[in-house]
Amino acid sequence: MVRAFGSTASFQCSRGFVPSLRPRIKRPQYGFNQIRRYAQDQRFQPFVPPPPGSLPKAAPPKTYTRLRKYTRRLLYLAIGTGIVYGIDNQFYAASLTRSARTFGLGLVVALDYKINFRAHPPLAESIGALHARNAERLFDLLRINGGLYLKIGQAIAMQSAILPEEFQKMFAKMFDDAPQNDWKDVERVIREDFGKSPEEVFGVSFNGDPEKGMMERSARASASVAQVHWARLPDGKEVAIKIQKREIARQVGWDLWTFKVVTYIYTTIFNLPLYSLVPYISERLQLETDFENEADNSERMAQLVLSEPRLNRKVYIPKVYRELSSKRVMTAEWIEGVRLWDKEALTASWRGGRNGSPGCHGASLGPPNPARVQHVIRNRDQAIGEQLKPDRDQWKGSDGKGGLGLGLKDVMQTMVDLFSAQMFLWGWVHCDPHPGNIFIRRLPSGKPELVLIDHGLYIHLEPEFRHQYSLFWKSLMTFDNKALGEIVKGWGINNADLFASATLMRPYAGGDMSTSNQLRDPLSGKDEADRAYEMQQKMRKGVRDILGDEKKWPQELIFLGRNLRIVQGNNQFLGSPVNRIKITGNWASRALVESPDLTYREKFRNFGRHLVFKFVLFGSDVVFYASKMRQFFGFGGGMEDDMEAHLKVIAKGTFGVDLNHNVFDG
């Protein structure tokens, strides 16, 4: 029951009831459905403010000084960052941004390994997971930064077989074509270097003028540092115009400085003797962006090949047009040929008649079809990617299944001869002989002609070191451990047996057998995680053993090892048609007889030793032909496959590394 009381009604308060100015709801204990309402009935009194004298002193207003200070600083920082970012992008091709990105990621990766590189990582499922996430981080960094970072990434990728499996898989993608620069950027580089337009420099027309040459605005190939455009000069000569990407010149100094700092930090954190190698590597990379240096290398190699009777009709170096070249633009003879990786095109039957393949040994190339040229010019806005250069594949026959009809043995014999002469006889070594830089053509005689391009990355071997390296190889073949030990000790290498095995890419059988014995020692880890960590520790120890004394260690060995590994991969890819070890050793011994900087007395003494050495090489032939017999009857691969298997065993047992891919994967 509900009782209501009017405002004028009188009532008597029950005990405990305190009058209130607002109604209150009270729920009785006997139920929730009944509500009793009580109302106040006193007379209204208006509010009277207190006198000012009775009030306390007013508090000062809040000014939020600290908040305003930090807000102001944050605003200044944002404005300053925006200005630096704009200047960096406009004038320095984002060099500061790329360096900051590199330092940030480098710190993250270093801390990740410092914390988690142990048998049971606290913040990773396993060492494999640790490698996988950091491989992805580094790969993304190199691809995003581009430019010289891509070049460094490709160098790592070529040697990624010595890295953990997770890095091998990720870095195989480094060889994808880099994005092309717009034609406007290409034109600006030409104008900045020559002070003229491309039409004036090369005598070309983009409107089909028959009195002038022609040039494709779309690049035929694009790499990390430069891109290549095809052109036909007014005199009918076809050329490859290699144009450096405009941002590279502004980025290269910053990129190499960042590379040095990051390597120094990693050397300190992980106690690996790497930083001493950085100045030499940086100098090589810097020279690779100087196209005048590349032209010098190309012309020097052309002269050396012409002076060597065993190579001058087998190897061809494209001509460089100096008057059309600069530090960022290099114009060279256009090469028609088959890439080394196209094994089917190399060996398929020849259908080109008595002539050789197009352009062989500098032969002139026929002009493009005029109707085709006019069609491309009329529709260039709609079909910007259309190309003016003719295909020139008539030698493949009407069904397109023909080839050069060459023997792979002749191809590889020429290649190993060329790079062995560079190492042991001339002392000028091309350090990037991967299949993309080698073209094969057919001479009218039916023999192969090897064309070597991209001469940016070279090393020079001083005569003293070149003679030592020749004697080192000769000692490997004859098991002359005394000479071998003296040479390696002079180079500051602590483990001669391991270095000899790494050079031969198989366990060295003539030394103290320390490498072979180490391969037989089982890992002591209790579980798979402990064994994986133990293998990684072996890798660090192996690196320290080979690098040894950093002050004595010849830094040329970095790129010599790279050359040997790539040539070995070429031979293996083609089915091991030649005994590469024998050919290389023979050139090493012969160079000690033929080198022009040796005295006649030294040459005479070395000649007798060379005759003995030729007899010793017979043992290498026995091993080679035994592997060929097994390969013929289907019981195994060739000699290079056997060596690859040995190399995997060495890498696994000595360095704790899985070689799970071919040197050219990707």
C-alpha positions, 0 to 999 in steps of 0.5 A, a space after each residue: 500500500 502507498 501513502 501520499 502526503 500533501 505539502 500542507 498536511 501535518 504528520 507525526 514522524 515515526 521514530 528514526 525518521 529524518 526529514 529530507 528535502 528530496 523524496 526517498 524510495 524505501 523498499 520494505 522488507 516484506 516485498 519488492 512490489 510495494 513502494 512507500 513515498 515520503 515527501 518533505 513539506 517545509 517552506 521554501 527558502 531561497 539560497 543566500 550566497 556567503 559573504 566574500 570575507 568568509 571565503 578562502 583565498 582563490 587558488 591560482 589558475 592551472 597553467 599546465 607548464 610541463 605539458 605545454 613545454 613538451 608539446 612545444 618540443 614535440 611540435 619543433 621536433 615534428 617540424 624539424 623532422 619534416 624539413 630534414 626529410 624533405 631536404 633528404 628526399 630532394 637533395 640526397 636521394 633519401 640517403 639519411 632516411 635509408 641510413 636511419 632505417 639501416 641503423 634501426 634494423 641493425 640494432 634490432 637484429 643485433 639485440 635479437 641474436 645477442 639475447 636469443 642465440 643459444 641452444 634454447 632461445 628465451 624469445 624464439 621457438 628455435 635457432 631456426 626461427 631466430 634465423 628466419 625472422 632476421 633473414 626476412 628483416 634483412 631481405 626487406 631492408 635491402 629491397 626497400 633501400 635499393 641501390 647499393 644495398 641491392 648490390 650488397 644483397 646480391 653479393 651476400 646471395 652469391 655466398 649465401 651457401 655458407 649462411 644458415 638455411 633460412 638465409 639461403 632461401 630468403 636471399 635466393 630472391 635477390 636476383 629479381 630485376 630491379 625497377 627501371 628508372 623513368 626516361 626523364 631520369 635517364 635523360 637527366 643523367 645524360 644531360 648532366 654528364 655530357 651537357 647535351 640531349 640523348 639525341 645530340 650525344 648519340 645521334 639518334 632520333 625518336 621520330 624515325 629520321 632515316 638519317 639518324 640512329 635510333 634508341 629504345 627508351 625502355 631498358 633491356 635490363 635493369 640492375 641495382 646500380 644501372 640499366 641498359 638501353 639498346 641503340 643503333 648509331 648513325 653509322 649502323 653500329 649497335 651499342 649497349 648504353 649502360 646508364 647509372 641510376 640518377 640517385 646512386 651518385 648521391 647515395 653511395 657515400 652514405 651507404 658505404 659509411 653506413 655499411 662500415 659502421 654497422 659492420 664495426 658494431 657487429 664485429 664488436 658485439 659478436 667478436 668476429 674479425 670482419 671489420 678489417 675487410 670492410 675498407 677493401 670491400 667498400 673500395 671495390 663497391 665504390 669503383 663498381 659505380 665508376 664507369 670510367 673504371 669499368 671501361 679501363 678494366 674492359 680495354 685492359 682485358 681485351 688487350 690481355 686476351 689478344 696477347 694470349 695465343 691460347 685465348 685470342 680466338 676463343 674469348 671476346 671482350 666488347 669494344 667500348 666507345 670512349 667518346 660516348 662514355 662518362 663516369 655514369 654512362 658507358 657505351 659498348 658494343 651490343 652483344 648477340 649470344 646465348 647465356 651460359 644458363 641456356 644449356 639446351 640452346 648451347 647444345 641443340 643442332 646448328 641450323 644457321 648454315 656455314 656462317 657463325 652466330 650473329 655478331 661473332 668476333 665483331 661481325 656487323 649486325 643487319 639493320 632492323 626492319 624499317 616497317 617495324 620501326 615505323 610501326 613502333 614509332 607511330 604507336 609509341 604512346 600506346 605501346 611504350 614497351 615495344 622494342 626496335 631491335 630485331 630478334 635475330 634468331 634465324 639460326 634456330 630454324 623454322 621451328 625455333 628448336 635449333 641451337 649453337 651445336 657446341 660441345 660443353 667441354 669446349 665451352 668450359 675449357 675456354 672459361 676455366 682457361 680464361 679465369 686461370 690466366 687472369 689469376 695466375 698469369 695476368 693478375 687482373 681478375 674479373 670477380 663476377 663471372 656468373 652466367 648472366 655475364 657470359 655470352 656464348 657464340 658460334 664461330 664459322 669454324 664451329 667452335 665456341 666463342 666466350 664473350 665476357 661483359 660487366 667489367 666493373 668488379 675487378 681485383 689486381 694481384 701484385 706479382 709477389 702475391 700472385 706468385 705465392 698464390 700460384 705456388 699455393 695451388 701447385 702445392 695443393 696438387 703435389 701435397 707439398 705441405 711444407 711450402 703450403 704451410 709456409 705460404 698460409 702462415 705468411 697470410 695469417 691463416 691459423 688452420 692450413 688444412 681447413 683453408 686447403 680443404 675450402 679452396 679445393 672444395 673437398 677434404 685435403 688429403 695431404 695435410 694433418 687430416 684435422 679437417 677429415 678427423 673433425 668431420 668424423 667427430 660426433 656432436 656432443 649436444 643432448 638434443 637437436 637444439 643443443 646440436 644446432 647451437 654447437 654447429 653454429 659455434 663451429 662456424 664462428 670458430 672456423 671463420 676465426 681460424 681462416 681469418 686468423 691474423 687480420 693484418 697479414 690476411 690477403 684481402 684479395 682472397 675474398 674475391 678469388 674465393 668468390 671467382 673459384 666458387 662461381 666457376 665451379 658452379 658453372 662447371 657443375 651446372 653444365 654437367 662437369 665436362 672438364 677437370 677444373 682442378 687439373 686445368 687450374 693447377 696446370 695454369 698455376 704451375 705454368 705461370 711460374 714459368 711464363 710470368 714476365 716479372 720472373 728472372 730467367 733463372 727462376 723460370 728455368 728452375 720452375 720449368 723443371 718442376 713444371 714437367 714433374 708437376 705435369 706427371 703428378 696431374 695424371 692422378 687427377 685425371 684418374 679421379 676425373 675419368 672415374 667420376 665420368 664413368 660413374 656418371 655415364 653408367 648412371 651411378 652418380 654425378 660428375 666430378 663437380 657433383 662429387 666435390 659439391 658433396 664433399 664441400 657440403 660435408 666440410 661445411 656441415 662438420 666444420 662450419 655447422 652450415 647446410 649447403 642446401 642450394 646451388 650457387 646459382 639458385 635464384 
